[in-house]
Amino acid sequence: MNNRVQSVKSPAIISLTVIFLLQFLSGFSVQGEVQNDTIADVEALKASAESIRANVFSPVYFKRGDDALQKAIDDLSAGKTQKRIQKQLSVAGESFKRAIAAADNLQSVFPDLIVAYDASMTAKAFDLSPETQEKAQKLFDKIVAKVEKGDIESARKNSAEAVRLFKLAELESITLRILQPVYDLRQAAELAQCPVNTPGLFTEAAEAVEETETFIEQNRYEFETAGKMADEAGEILSHAVYLSNWISRLKENPTGWEDVIQQFEWYVEDISASLHLYPDLNQDISIAVETILAAIRSLQDDRRYLQEELAQRDERIGSLEAETNSIRGQSGKYLAELEQKRREILGKQRYEEKVARVTSLFSENEGIIVRATSGQTDKIIIRLTGLNFKSGSSELNLGNFDVLTKVQHVIREFPMRHIEVQGHTDSKGNDNTNLILSEDRARAVKDYLVANMNLPENRITAAGFGESKPLATNETAAGRMQNRRIEIVLE
């Protein structure tokens, strides 16, 4: 929206006002006693002139009228003659009429000039863009003087340039009002040696400032958007100054870079430890950071899954309560037995739904869910052939977190079951070494689940079986891949 204050009145209204005032003054008598209300009438005419800003748009005539009115008032107070007082009032009235006529002409013939003038005054251009505003004001004063003399055609010659200068002064003022804090920051950034120490950020900030200036030039009244753009440029400069000061201190300290890198490594280690990760800081640090991000994403996925589960359980509880209420008040052995049977069927149905749901979690490359039924016992076995470790290592790697997040989903579906993590290897290598490796891998998975699910220690155990329980032949690569696995047994 245009926030300018436009003071240009309708030419028709102004003209009518002028005609009325001229008619009013035509009855002005120069004979008879001078009454106080006669002075009041001239003062009212002065107020009318001020209302259309004749004091600005016809300053010569307005001042002449004002001076004559003041002399009449002084003469009246001093007891001067009626003729003398009436003469001053006549000059005052005539001057104010001419001032009103000139102001009316200026606003009617040069409306664009008045709009530009008002906009520059609203923008406080005399304070923020004094050089341009003074040039515009000089041309404006010439135009006003020519209009007062009735030389409209000559006044037109300077009008376009005056409009251009007023608009330029307004633009410069708006730009400075929005961007002055950023310009100050840019100066501070130069003093802080940002062009040398942080050239990337300094260049980015310069581009942001230029974009803001261009936006203001094209949309000078979109103050909110321009302000946000200026804030963003300021934030970039502030960060550049912060980093530049830090870099300057590092240059002064022989061990500065070493201290910074070690401090960064300590932060990475602290964050990793909170996630039960132990990064190798002798390799590219981005690997450790990506591992941390993967673990965080895994926790976020698990949280979303839990929220969905809670919502579904609340819905099921509500459904059960509705069913319970529907049969409340009924009695008898038959209804009790029927209800018990219904609950058993419903429980079995929900159990099967659970199994089907968790079975669909894993892709073929990640693992499968196996059910092992013995009498009344139904074991759930999560057979993870896609949980990969480096050869001879028990350290969890980046690719394991998505699979382990799904394992957590399965465990939460069966909250009352004991958990055993079993490690298995293929037959390559020493039997004892394979047994120890399988135990270490099972323990690593167990520790991860305990840490991320807050499981009590007595609910989960870990065991290694080495190569003693193969699923397939160890004579082929495909068979050995199946045998290298982690199984999580819920019973």
C-alpha positions in Angstrom: 0.0 0.0 0.0 1.1 3.6 -0.6 2.0 5.1 2.8 2.5 8.6 1.4 0.5 11.5 2.9 -1.0 13.2 -0.1 -2.2 16.7 0.7 -3.4 17.7 -2.8 -7.0 18.8 -2.7 -9.4 18.5 -5.6 -8.9 21.4 -8.0 -12.7 21.8 -8.2 -13.1 22.1 -4.4 -10.2 24.6 -4.2 -11.6 26.7 -7.0 -15.0 26.8 -5.3 -13.3 27.8 -2.0 -11.5 30.6 -3.8 -14.7 31.9 -5.5 -16.5 31.9 -2.2 -13.7 33.8 -0.5 -13.5 36.4 -3.2 -17.3 37.0 -3.0 -16.9 37.2 0.8 -14.2 39.9 0.5 -16.1 41.8 -2.2 -18.4 43.2 0.6 -15.4 44.5 2.5 -16.2 48.1 3.4 -13.5 50.7 3.6 -15.8 53.3 5.2 -17.3 53.6 8.6 -16.1 52.4 12.0 -13.5 49.6 12.2 -14.9 46.8 14.2 -13.0 43.9 15.9 -14.9 41.4 13.9 -13.4 42.9 10.7 -10.0 41.9 11.9 -11.5 38.5 12.8 -12.8 38.2 9.2 -9.3 38.7 7.8 -7.9 36.2 10.3 -10.5 33.7 9.1 -9.3 34.4 5.5 -5.7 33.8 6.6 -6.8 30.4 8.2 -8.4 29.5 4.9 -5.2 30.3 3.1 -3.3 28.1 5.5 -5.7 25.3 5.1 -4.6 24.9 1.4 -1.0 25.6 2.4 -0.8 29.0 0.7 2.0 29.8 3.2 4.0 27.2 1.4 2.7 27.4 -2.1 2.5 31.2 -2.3 4.9 32.4 0.4 5.4 36.0 -0.9 1.7 36.9 -1.0 1.0 35.1 2.2 3.8 36.9 4.1 2.7 40.2 2.7 -0.8 39.6 4.0 0.4 38.3 7.3 2.6 41.4 7.8 -0.3 43.8 6.9 -2.7 42.0 9.3 -0.2 42.2 12.1 0.3 45.9 11.5 -3.5 46.5 11.6 -3.7 44.7 14.9 -0.8 46.7 16.3 -2.3 50.0 15.0 -5.7 49.1 16.6 -4.0 48.5 19.9 -2.0 51.7 19.6 -5.2 53.7 18.9 -4.2 54.7 15.3 -6.7 56.2 12.8 -9.4 54.2 11.2 -8.1 55.0 7.8 -4.7 53.7 8.5 -6.0 50.5 10.1 -8.5 49.9 7.2 -5.7 50.4 4.7 -3.6 47.6 6.3 -6.6 45.3 6.4 -7.3 46.0 2.8 -3.7 45.0 1.9 -3.9 41.9 4.1 -7.2 40.8 2.5 -6.0 41.3 -1.0 -2.7 39.5 -0.3 -4.4 36.5 1.2 -6.7 36.3 -1.8 -3.8 36.3 -4.2 -2.0 33.7 -2.1 -5.0 31.5 -2.2 -5.3 31.9 -6.0 -1.6 31.2 -6.5 -1.7 28.1 -4.3 -4.8 26.9 -6.2 -3.0 27.4 -9.5 0.0 25.5 -8.3 -1.9 22.5 -7.0 -4.2 22.4 -10.0 -1.5 22.7 -12.7 1.3 20.7 -11.0 -0.4 17.9 -9.0 2.5 15.5 -9.6 4.9 18.1 -8.2 2.9 18.5 -5.0 2.6 14.7 -4.5 6.4 14.3 -4.9 7.0 17.3 -2.6 4.7 15.8 0.1 6.3 12.4 -0.2 9.8 13.8 0.3 8.7 15.7 3.4 7.0 12.6 4.8 10.3 10.7 4.3 12.1 13.5 6.2 14.4 14.0 3.2 15.8 17.2 4.6 17.4 15.1 7.4 18.2 11.9 5.5 19.0 13.2 2.0 19.7 16.9 2.4 21.8 17.5 -0.7 19.2 16.1 -3.1 16.3 17.6 -1.2 17.9 21.1 -1.2 18.4 20.9 -5.0 14.7 19.9 -5.4 13.6 22.7 -3.0 15.5 25.4 -5.0 13.7 24.4 -8.2 10.4 24.2 -6.3 10.9 27.7 -4.9 11.5 29.0 -8.5 8.3 27.3 -9.7 6.3 28.8 -6.8 7.7 32.3 -7.5 6.8 32.0 -11.2 3.3 30.8 -10.4 2.9 33.7 -8.0 3.7 36.0 -10.9 1.3 34.2 -13.1 4.0 32.8 -15.4 2.7 29.2 -15.6 4.4 28.3 -18.9 7.8 29.3 -17.6 7.2 27.3 -14.4 6.5 24.2 -16.4 10.1 24.1 -17.6 11.4 23.2 -14.1 8.6 21.0 -13.0 9.7 17.6 -14.4 13.2 18.0 -12.9 11.9 19.1 -9.5 9.6 16.0 -9.4 12.5 13.8 -10.3 14.7 15.2 -7.5 11.9 15.1 -4.9 11.3 11.4 -5.8 15.0 10.7 -5.7 15.3 12.4 -2.3 12.4 10.3 -1.0 14.0 7.1 -2.3 17.4 8.0 -0.8 15.7 8.7 2.6 13.6 5.5 2.6 16.7 3.5 1.6 18.8 5.1 4.3 16.1 4.7 7.0 15.9 0.9 6.3 19.5 0.2 5.5 21.5 2.6 7.8 22.0 -0.1 10.5 23.3 -2.5 7.7 25.6 0.2 6.3 27.0 0.7 9.8 27.5 -3.1 10.1 29.2 -3.2 6.7 31.6 -0.5 7.9 32.3 -2.5 11.0 32.9 -5.6 8.9 35.5 -3.7 6.8 37.3 -2.6 10.0 37.2 -6.2 11.2 39.0 -7.3 8.0 36.1 -9.4 6.8 37.0 -8.9 3.1 40.3 -10.8 4.0 39.2 -13.2 6.7 35.7 -14.0 5.6 35.5 -13.1 1.9 32.7 -15.5 1.2 30.3 -14.1 3.9 31.3 -10.6 3.1 30.5 -11.1 -0.6 27.2 -12.8 0.3 26.3 -9.8 2.5 27.2 -7.3 -0.2 24.9 -9.1 -2.7 22.1 -9.2 -0.1 22.5 -5.4 0.5 22.4 -4.8 -3.3 19.3 -6.9 -3.6 17.6 -4.9 -0.9 18.5 -1.6 -2.5 17.1 -2.8 -5.8 13.9 -4.0 -4.1 13.5 -0.7 -2.4 14.0 1.2 -5.7 11.3 -0.9 -7.3 9.0 -1.2 -4.3 9.7 1.8 -2.1 6.6 1.5 0.0 6.9 -2.3 0.8 8.6 -1.4 4.1 8.0 -4.8 5.8 9.5 -6.9 3.1 12.5 -4.5 2.6 13.0 -4.5 6.4 13.2 -8.3 6.5 15.7 -8.3 3.6 17.8 -5.7 5.4 17.7 -7.8 8.6 18.9 -10.9 6.7 21.8 -8.9 5.2 22.6 -7.6 8.7 22.7 -11.1 10.2 25.2 -12.2 7.5 27.4 -9.2 8.3 27.2 -9.8 12.0 28.2 -13.4 11.6 31.1 -12.4 9.2 32.4 -9.9 11.9 32.2 -12.6 14.6 34.1 -15.2 12.5 36.6 -12.6 11.3 37.4 -11.6 14.9 37.8 -15.2 15.8 40.1 -15.9 12.8 42.2 -12.8 13.7 42.7 -14.2 17.2 43.7 -17.6 15.7 46.3 -16.0 13.6 47.9 -14.4 16.7 48.0 -17.8 18.5 50.5 -20.4 17.2 48.2 -23.3 18.5 45.0 -21.5 17.7 43.8 -23.7 14.8 44.8 -26.9 16.7 42.8 -25.7 19.7 39.7 -24.9 17.6 39.7 -28.3 15.8 40.2 -30.2 19.1 37.3 -28.2 20.7 35.1 -29.1 17.7 36.1 -32.7 18.1 35.2 -32.6 21.8 31.7 -31.3 20.8 31.3 -34.1 18.3 32.4 -36.7 20.9 29.9 -35.3 23.5 27.0 -35.4 21.1 28.0 -38.8 19.9 28.2 -40.2 23.4 24.7 -39.0 24.2 23.6 -41.1 21.2 25.9 -44.0 22.3 28.1 -43.6 19.2 31.8 -43.6 19.2 33.2 -41.9 16.1 36.7 -42.4 14.7 38.1 -38.8 14.6 41.1 -39.9 12.6 38.9 -39.9 9.4 36.9 -37.2 7.7 34.8 -35.5 10.4 31.8 -35.4 8.0 31.5 -39.1 8.4 31.0 -38.7 12.2 28.6 -35.8 11.6 26.5 -37.8 9.1 26.4 -40.7 11.6 25.1 -38.4 14.3 22.5 -37.0 11.9 21.4 -40.5 10.9 21.0 -41.5 14.6 18.9 -38.3 15.2 16.7 -39.1 12.2 16.3 -42.6 13.5 15.1 -41.2 16.8 12.8 -38.8 15.1 11.3 -41.6 13.0 10.9 -43.7 16.1 9.1 -40.9 17.9 6.7 -40.4 15.0 6.0 -44.1 15.0 5.3 -44.0 18.8 2.9 -41.0 18.4 1.0 -42.9 15.7 0.9 -46.0 17.9 -0.4 -44.0 20.8 -3.1 -42.4 18.6 -4.2 -45.9 17.4 -4.2 -47.3 20.9 -6.3 -44.4 22.1 -8.7 -45.1 19.3 -8.9 -48.8 20.2 -9.4 -48.0 23.9 -12.2 -45.6 23.0 -13.8 -48.3 20.8 -13.6 -50.9 23.6 -15.1 -48.5 26.1 -17.9 -47.9 23.7 -18.5 -51.6 23.4 -18.3 -52.1 27.1 -20.8 -49.3 27.7 -23.2 -50.9 25.2 -23.3 -54.2 27.1 -23.1 -52.7 30.6 -26.2 -53.5 32.6 -26.5 -57.0 31.0 -25.8 -59.9 33.2 -25.8 -63.7 33.2 -23.4 -66.4 32.7 -24.0 -66.6 28.9 -23.1 -63.0 28.4 -20.0 -63.3 30.5 -18.8 -66.4 28.6 -19.7 -64.7 25.3 -17.7 -61.6 26.3 -14.7 -63.8 27.3 -14.8 -65.6 24.0 -15.1 -62.3 22.2 -12.1 -61.0 24.0 -10.1 -64.1 23.2 -11.0 -63.8 19.5 -10.3 -60.1 19.5 -7.0 -60.6 21.3 -5.9 -63.2 18.8 -7.0 -61.0 15.9 -5.0 -58.1 17.2 -2.0 -60.3 17.8 -2.1 -61.5 14.2 -2.5 -57.9 13.1 0.6 -57.0 15.1 2.6 -59.8 13.5 1.4 -58.8 10.0 2.2 -55.2 10.7 5.8 -55.7 12.0 6.4 -58.3 9.2 5.8 -55.6 6.6 8.3 -53.3 8.2 11.4 -54.9 6.7 12.5 -55.1 3.1 13.9 -58.4 1.7 17.4 -57.1 2.0 17.0 -56.0 5.6 15.5 -59.1 7.2 12.4 -61.1 7.9 10.1 -61.9 10.9 9.9 -65.6 11.8 7.3 -67.2 14.1 8.4 -70.3 16.1 5.4 -71.9 17.8 5.9 -74.5 20.6 2.8 -75.5 22.5 1.3 -72.4 23.9 4.4 -70.4 23.3 4.8 -68.3 20.1 8.2 -66.8 19.7 8.8 -63.8 17.4 12.3 -63.9 15.8 13.6 -60.8 13.9 16.2 -62.3 11.6 18.4 -59.4 10.4 20.6 -60.4 7.5 20.9 -56.7 6.4 22.6 -55.5 9.6 26.1 -55.1 8.3 29.4 -54.9 10.1 32.9 -54.3 8.8 34.9 -57.5 8.6 36.1 -58.4 12.0 34.4 -55.4 13.7 31.4 -55.1 16.1 31.0 -51.3 15.6 27.6 -50.2 14.3 27.8 -48.1 11.2 25.7 -45.5 9.5 23.6 -47.9 7.4 22.4 -49.8 10.5 20.3 -47.1 12.1 17.2 -47.4 9.8 17.1 -51.2 10.4 17.5 -50.8 14.2 14.7 -48.2 14.3 12.4 -50.8 12.8 13.6 -53.3 15.4 12.5 -50.8 18.1 9.1 -50.6 16.5 8.7 -54.4 16.7 9.8 -54.5 20.3 7.3 -51.8 21.3 4.5 -53.9 19.8 5.3 -56.7 22.3 6.1 -54.8 25.5 5.8 -57.7 27.8 8.2 -60.1 26.1 11.8 -60.8 27.0 14.4 -59.9 24.4 17.5 -62.0 23.5 19.9 -60.6 20.9 21.8 -63.4 19.2 24.9 -63.0 17.1 25.9 -65.5 14.3 28.8 -65.7 11.9 29.8 -67.7 8.9 32.5 -70.4 9.1 35.4 -68.3 7.7 38.1 -67.8 10.3 38.9 -69.3 13.6 36.0 -70.9 15.6 36.8 -69.1 18.9 37.4 -65.8 17.1 34.0 -66.1 15.4 32.3 -66.9 18.7 33.8 -63.8 20.4 32.9 -61.7 17.4 29.3 -62.9 17.4 29.1 -62.1 21.2 30.5 -58.6 20.7 28.1 -57.8 17.8 25.1 -59.1 19.8 26.2 -57.0 22.8 26.6 -53.8 20.6 23.1 -54.2 19.3 21.8 -54.8 22.9 23.6 -51.7 24.2 22.1 -49.6 21.4 18.6 -50.8 22.2 19.0 -50.3 25.9 20.3 -46.8 25.4 17.7 -45.7 22.8 14.6 -47.4 24.4 15.5 -47.1 28.1 15.0 -50.8 28.4 15.7 -52.4 31.9 18.8 -54.6 31.9 16.9 -57.6 33.1 14.6 -57.5 30.1 17.2 -57.9 27.4 20.2 -60.3 27.1 22.9 -60.9 24.5 24.5 -64.2 23.3 26.9 -65.2 20.6 26.8 -68.5 18.8 29.6 -68.1 16.3 29.2 -70.4 13.3 27.3 -73.1 15.2 23.8 -72.4 13.9 24.0 -71.8 10.1 20.9 -71.2 8.1 22.5 -72.2 4.8 25.7 -73.7 3.4 29.0 -71.9 4.1 30.3 -73.1 0.7 28.8 -70.3 -1.2 28.9 -66.5 -0.8 25.1 -66.3 -0.7 25.0 -68.9 2.0 27.6 -67.2 4.1 25.7 -63.9 3.8 22.7 -65.5 5.3 24.7 -67.0 8.1 26.2 -63.7 9.1 23.2 -62.3 11.0 21.7 -60.9 14.1 18.6 -62.5 15.5 16.4 -60.8 18.0 14.1 -63.3 19.8 11.0 -62.0 21.6 9.5 -64.6 23.9 
